[in-house]
């Protein structure tokens, strides 16, 4: 198999050095391992087992993923180790995930999973194996700071539709300096082509979604097993009318439209669904257990020109300059929005946007960028 060398020049030559690659059983991590081996790295694969509760075939694909990993490793010609980080995952990621939901916020488990498991527990394990670097199939990039500061920068991927720097914004200098992202300059279609040309059967495997390491499953039913229902009123924010009942603030998020079971009713007395504009979740009163909703996608209550951000984490190890103009995402898949830092200290910052942002959600991450460089961010409050 031949690879367009111009597309993978960003991968350092290995010269026999050891890199440990996190293999998930998908096409992205498989191609990452393949490219590194072809660049002269001694590649060791690690398959992480991080979830054991109700690990059945219906929702958790880990058994099939492991079979795929072993098949890929045999095809590429690398060794694979299976490691279990279930205890670390439950303590560092899942416990925080539940705490945030219980507090009425909507956390992003992928962000915490990356910083605590994939680039902490996994990195520690790889270094213990004698690795010089780790690598994953994330769509992101890392490079030395062109200004010569001695630091490294986290970059957006070439494939903007797949860029995952948003989920990696909490990584620090020590983690990034040890990390390779072989897919940084590749588009997804190229990754699948490389896999197909190499005879890897995962070339056509569907991308995984769902909760990090837990898999795809009915989310509300899953959450109810850990956070029991607490029914309460759904009220219209504009006039405080009761328009329905919810079974728990935990199960709802800002901007949510589906699953409210109040259709398009305007009077709250059963008018035909669709007769008026749809309802959207706009706010939660945790103390009174009230879910507030508004009608219309563009309702003012769903628009925010400024947001507060806490639990700050800056890739460079220091905060960005407050007077400059940046872009930010307040959720994954959102286009970059121009913003400025209105206030910043060691624990909190306020971002002011040029245009109002829709359905900004407490618990989600606000991530700051300067062109292609991901600066870091924090949790929206």
C-alpha positions as CSV (number, residue, x, y, z in Angstrom):
1,X,0.0,0.0,0.0
2,X,1.2,3.5,-0.8
3,X,0.3,6.7,1.1
4,X,0.4,10.2,-0.2
5,X,3.5,11.3,1.7
6,X,2.6,14.9,1.5
7,X,-0.5,14.3,3.6
8,X,1.3,12.7,6.5
9,X,4.5,14.7,6.6
10,X,3.4,16.0,10.0
11,X,4.2,12.7,11.6
12,X,7.7,12.6,13.0
13,X,9.9,9.7,11.9
14,X,10.0,7.1,14.6
15,X,13.5,5.7,14.1
16,X,12.6,2.7,16.2
17,X,11.2,4.7,19.2
18,X,8.2,3.4,21.0
19,X,4.7,4.9,20.7
20,X,1.7,3.5,22.5
21,X,-1.5,3.9,20.5
22,X,-5.0,3.9,22.0
23,X,-6.9,1.5,19.8
24,X,-10.7,1.6,20.0
25,X,-11.6,-0.8,17.2
26,X,-12.6,2.0,14.9
27,X,-11.1,3.2,11.6
28,X,-9.5,6.4,13.0
29,X,-7.3,4.8,15.7
30,X,-6.5,1.9,13.4
31,X,-5.1,4.2,10.7
32,X,-3.2,6.2,13.3
33,X,-1.4,3.0,14.3
34,X,-0.8,2.1,10.7
35,X,0.7,5.5,9.7
36,X,3.0,5.5,12.7
37,X,4.3,2.1,12.0
38,X,5.0,3.1,8.4
39,X,6.9,6.1,9.7
40,X,9.3,3.9,11.6
41,X,7.8,3.9,15.1
42,X,7.7,0.8,17.2
43,X,3.9,0.7,17.8
44,X,2.2,-0.9,20.8
45,X,-1.5,-0.9,20.9
46,X,-3.6,-0.5,24.0
47,X,-7.3,-1.3,24.2
48,X,-8.9,0.4,27.2
49,X,-11.7,-1.2,29.1
50,X,-13.3,1.5,31.1
51,X,-17.0,0.5,31.7
52,X,-18.2,-2.7,33.4
53,X,-21.7,-1.9,34.7
54,X,-24.3,-3.6,32.5
55,X,-21.7,-4.4,29.9
56,X,-24.0,-6.2,27.5
57,X,-24.2,-6.6,23.8
58,X,-27.2,-4.4,23.4
59,X,-25.6,-1.1,24.2
60,X,-21.9,-1.7,24.9
61,X,-19.8,-2.8,21.9
62,X,-16.6,-3.4,23.8
63,X,-16.5,-7.1,23.0
64,X,-16.8,-6.6,19.3
65,X,-14.4,-3.6,19.5
66,X,-11.8,-5.8,21.1
67,X,-12.2,-8.4,18.4
68,X,-11.7,-5.7,15.8
69,X,-8.6,-4.4,17.6
70,X,-7.0,-7.8,17.6
71,X,-7.8,-8.3,13.9
72,X,-6.3,-4.9,13.1
73,X,-3.2,-5.5,15.1
74,X,-2.6,-8.8,13.4
75,X,-3.0,-7.2,10.0
76,X,-0.7,-4.3,10.8
77,X,1.7,-6.5,12.8
78,X,1.8,-4.9,16.2
79,X,1.3,-6.1,19.8
80,X,-1.8,-5.2,21.8
81,X,-2.4,-5.0,25.5
82,X,-5.8,-4.8,27.2
83,X,-5.9,-2.5,30.2
84,X,-8.8,-1.9,32.6
85,X,-9.3,1.7,33.8
86,X,-12.9,1.1,35.0
87,X,-12.1,2.2,38.6
88,X,-10.4,5.4,37.4
89,X,-13.2,6.1,35.0
90,X,-15.9,5.7,37.7
91,X,-14.0,7.9,40.2
92,X,-12.7,10.6,37.9
93,X,-15.3,10.9,35.2
94,X,-18.6,9.2,35.9
95,X,-18.9,10.4,39.5
96,X,-18.5,14.0,38.3
97,X,-20.8,13.4,35.4
98,X,-23.6,12.4,37.9
99,X,-22.8,15.3,40.3
100,X,-23.2,17.8,37.5
101,X,-26.5,16.3,36.3
102,X,-27.8,16.1,39.9
103,X,-27.1,19.9,40.2
104,X,-29.2,20.6,37.1
105,X,-26.3,21.2,34.7
106,X,-25.5,19.3,31.5
107,X,-21.8,18.1,31.6
108,X,-19.7,17.0,28.7
109,X,-18.2,13.6,29.7
110,X,-15.9,13.5,26.6
111,X,-14.0,16.5,27.8
112,X,-13.3,15.0,31.3
113,X,-12.7,11.5,29.8
114,X,-9.9,12.9,27.6
115,X,-8.2,14.8,30.3
116,X,-8.5,12.2,33.1
117,X,-8.4,8.8,31.2
118,X,-7.2,9.0,27.6
119,X,-4.4,11.5,28.4
120,X,-3.8,10.8,32.0
121,X,-4.3,7.2,33.1
122,X,-3.5,6.0,29.6
123,X,-0.4,8.2,29.4
124,X,0.9,7.1,32.8
125,X,0.5,3.5,31.7
126,X,2.2,4.1,28.4
127,X,5.2,5.8,30.1
128,X,5.5,2.8,32.4
129,X,5.8,0.6,29.3
130,X,8.8,2.7,28.2
131,X,7.0,4.7,25.5
132,X,8.3,8.0,24.4
133,X,5.0,9.1,23.0
134,X,1.3,8.2,22.9
135,X,-1.0,8.6,20.0
136,X,-4.8,8.5,19.3
137,X,-7.1,8.8,16.4
138,X,-8.4,12.2,17.4
139,X,-8.8,14.8,14.7
140,X,-6.6,17.5,16.1
141,X,-3.0,18.6,15.8
142,X,-0.1,19.5,18.1
143,X,3.0,21.5,17.2
144,X,5.8,23.5,18.9
145,X,4.9,27.1,19.5
146,X,6.2,29.0,16.4
147,X,7.2,31.9,18.7
148,X,9.9,29.7,20.2
149,X,8.4,29.7,23.7
150,X,9.3,26.1,24.2
151,X,5.6,25.2,24.7
152,X,3.4,23.2,22.4
153,X,0.1,24.3,20.9
154,X,-3.1,22.3,20.3
155,X,-4.5,22.9,16.8
156,X,-7.7,22.3,15.0
157,X,-7.7,19.4,12.5
158,X,-7.5,20.0,8.8
159,X,-10.9,18.4,8.5
160,X,-13.1,21.0,10.1
161,X,-16.1,18.8,10.1
162,X,-14.4,16.2,12.3
163,X,-12.2,18.5,14.4
164,X,-12.1,17.3,18.0
165,X,-9.9,20.0,19.6
166,X,-13.1,21.2,21.5
167,X,-13.0,17.9,23.5
168,X,-9.2,18.2,24.1
169,X,-9.1,21.7,25.4
170,X,-8.2,20.7,29.0
171,X,-5.0,18.9,28.0
172,X,-1.9,20.5,29.5
173,X,1.6,21.0,28.3
174,X,2.9,17.7,29.8
175,X,0.2,15.7,28.1
176,X,0.4,17.4,24.7
177,X,4.2,17.2,24.6
178,X,4.0,13.4,24.8
179,X,1.2,13.1,22.2
180,X,1.0,12.5,18.5
181,X,-2.1,13.0,16.4
182,X,-1.4,11.2,13.1
183,X,-4.8,12.3,11.5
184,X,-4.2,16.0,12.0
185,X,-3.8,16.7,8.3
186,X,-6.2,14.1,6.9
187,X,-9.9,14.2,5.9
188,X,-12.2,11.4,7.1
189,X,-12.6,10.2,3.5
190,X,-8.8,9.9,3.2
191,X,-8.6,7.9,6.5
192,X,-11.2,5.5,5.2
193,X,-9.4,5.1,1.9
194,X,-6.1,4.4,3.6
195,X,-7.8,1.8,5.7
196,X,-9.4,0.2,2.7
197,X,-6.1,0.2,0.7
198,X,-4.4,-1.5,3.7
199,X,-7.1,-4.2,3.8
200,X,-8.4,-3.1,7.2
201,X,-12.0,-4.3,7.5
202,X,-12.9,-1.4,9.8
203,X,-12.6,0.9,6.7
204,X,-16.4,0.9,6.5
205,X,-17.2,0.6,10.3
206,X,-19.7,3.1,11.6
207,X,-18.3,5.8,13.8
208,X,-19.2,5.4,17.5
209,X,-21.3,7.9,19.3
210,X,-22.9,8.1,22.7
211,X,-21.3,8.6,26.1
212,X,-17.5,8.1,26.2
213,X,-16.8,4.4,26.9
214,X,-20.4,3.7,27.9
215,X,-21.8,3.5,24.4
216,X,-25.0,4.3,22.6
217,X,-28.1,3.7,24.7
218,X,-31.4,5.4,25.5
219,X,-29.9,8.3,27.5
220,X,-32.8,9.2,29.8
221,X,-33.4,5.6,30.8
222,X,-29.7,5.2,31.6
223,X,-29.6,8.3,33.7
224,X,-32.7,7.3,35.6
225,X,-30.9,4.3,37.0
226,X,-28.5,6.6,38.9
227,X,-30.6,9.7,39.4
228,X,-34.3,8.8,40.2
229,X,-37.2,10.9,38.9
230,X,-38.3,14.0,40.8
231,X,-41.5,15.2,39.1
232,X,-42.4,18.9,39.0
233,X,-44.1,21.6,37.0
234,X,-43.2,22.9,33.6
235,X,-44.0,26.6,33.5
236,X,-44.0,29.2,30.7
237,X,-41.3,31.7,31.5
238,X,-43.2,34.7,30.0
239,X,-46.2,34.5,32.2
240,X,-45.6,31.7,34.8
241,X,-48.5,29.5,33.5
242,X,-48.2,25.8,34.2
243,X,-48.1,24.1,30.8
244,X,-47.1,20.6,31.7
245,X,-45.2,18.2,34.1
246,X,-41.6,17.0,34.0
247,X,-40.2,13.9,35.6
248,X,-36.9,15.5,36.7
249,X,-34.9,18.6,35.9
250,X,-31.9,16.3,35.5
251,X,-33.3,14.9,32.3
252,X,-33.6,18.2,30.5
253,X,-31.2,20.6,29.0
254,X,-31.3,24.2,27.8
255,X,-32.6,24.5,24.2
256,X,-34.3,21.1,24.4
257,X,-37.4,20.8,22.2
258,X,-38.3,17.1,22.0
259,X,-39.5,15.1,25.0
260,X,-41.4,17.9,26.7
261,X,-44.8,16.4,25.8
262,X,-46.5,19.8,25.6
263,X,-46.4,20.0,21.8
264,X,-47.2,23.4,20.3
265,X,-49.8,24.3,23.0
266,X,-50.0,28.0,23.7
267,X,-52.8,28.1,26.3
268,X,-51.6,25.1,28.3
269,X,-55.0,23.5,28.0
270,X,-54.5,21.1,25.2
271,X,-54.6,23.1,22.0
272,X,-53.6,21.0,18.9
273,X,-49.9,20.3,18.6
274,X,-48.3,22.4,15.9
275,X,-50.9,25.1,16.0
276,X,-48.4,27.5,17.6
277,X,-44.6,27.7,17.8
278,X,-42.7,24.9,19.6
279,X,-41.7,25.1,23.2
280,X,-38.0,25.1,24.2
281,X,-36.4,24.6,27.6
282,X,-35.1,28.1,28.7
283,X,-34.2,27.8,32.4
284,X,-34.4,25.6,35.5
285,X,-35.3,26.6,39.1
286,X,-33.4,23.9,41.1
287,X,-34.7,25.0,44.5
288,X,-38.4,24.9,43.4
289,X,-38.0,22.0,40.9
290,X,-39.5,24.1,38.1
291,X,-38.7,23.7,34.4
292,X,-39.2,26.9,32.5
293,X,-40.0,26.9,28.8
294,X,-40.5,29.5,26.0
295,X,-42.1,29.4,22.6
296,X,-40.0,30.0,19.5
297,X,-36.5,29.1,18.6
298,X,-35.5,32.8,18.6
299,X,-37.0,33.7,21.9
300,X,-34.8,36.3,23.7
301,X,-34.4,34.0,26.7
302,X,-32.5,31.6,24.6
303,X,-30.0,34.3,23.4
304,X,-26.9,35.3,25.4
305,X,-24.4,38.0,24.5
306,X,-22.1,37.3,27.5
307,X,-21.4,34.1,29.5
308,X,-19.5,33.2,32.6
309,X,-16.9,30.5,32.6
310,X,-15.3,28.7,35.5
311,X,-12.9,25.7,36.1
312,X,-10.5,27.4,33.6
313,X,-7.9,25.3,31.8
314,X,-5.4,27.0,29.5
315,X,-3.3,24.8,27.1
316,X,-0.3,27.1,27.4
317,X,-0.4,27.1,31.2
318,X,-1.3,30.7,31.3
319,X,-4.4,32.8,30.4
320,X,-4.8,34.5,27.0
321,X,-4.4,38.2,26.7
322,X,-7.7,39.9,27.7
323,X,-7.7,42.7,25.2
324,X,-7.5,40.6,22.0
325,X,-10.4,39.3,19.9
326,X,-10.8,35.5,19.7
327,X,-13.4,33.0,18.6
328,X,-15.2,30.5,20.8
329,X,-17.5,27.6,20.8
330,X,-20.1,27.1,23.5
331,X,-21.0,23.6,22.2
332,X,-19.5,21.1,19.8
333,X,-20.5,21.4,16.1
334,X,-21.1,25.1,16.6
335,X,-19.5,27.5,14.2
336,X,-16.7,29.6,15.8
337,X,-18.2,32.9,17.1
338,X,-16.1,36.1,17.5
339,X,-15.8,37.1,21.1
340,X,-13.6,39.0,23.6
341,X,-12.6,38.4,27.2
342,X,-14.5,40.9,29.2
343,X,-13.1,39.8,32.6
344,X,-10.6,37.2,33.6
345,X,-8.9,36.0,36.8
346,X,-7.4,32.7,38.0
347,X,-10.8,31.0,38.4
348,X,-13.4,32.8,36.3
349,X,-13.7,34.7,33.0
350,X,-16.6,36.4,31.2
351,X,-16.8,36.1,27.4
352,X,-18.6,38.8,25.4
353,X,-19.8,37.8,22.0
354,X,-20.4,40.0,18.9
355,X,-23.7,38.2,18.3
356,X,-26.0,36.5,20.7
357,X,-25.3,32.8,21.3
358,X,-28.3,30.4,21.2
359,X,-29.1,28.1,24.1
360,X,-25.9,28.5,26.1
361,X,-26.0,25.6,28.6
362,X,-24.5,25.5,32.1
363,X,-22.2,22.5,32.4
364,X,-21.1,22.5,28.8
365,X,-17.6,23.8,27.8
366,X,-16.8,27.2,26.3
367,X,-13.6,26.8,24.3
368,X,-11.5,29.7,23.0
369,X,-9.5,29.8,19.8
370,X,-7.0,32.1,18.1
371,X,-7.3,31.1,14.5
372,X,-6.4,27.4,14.4
373,X,-4.9,27.4,17.8
374,X,-7.1,26.0,20.7
375,X,-6.2,28.1,23.8
376,X,-8.4,26.2,26.3
377,X,-11.5,27.2,28.1
378,X,-13.8,26.1,31.0
379,X,-17.2,25.2,32.1
380,X,-20.2,27.5,31.5
381,X,-21.9,28.8,34.5
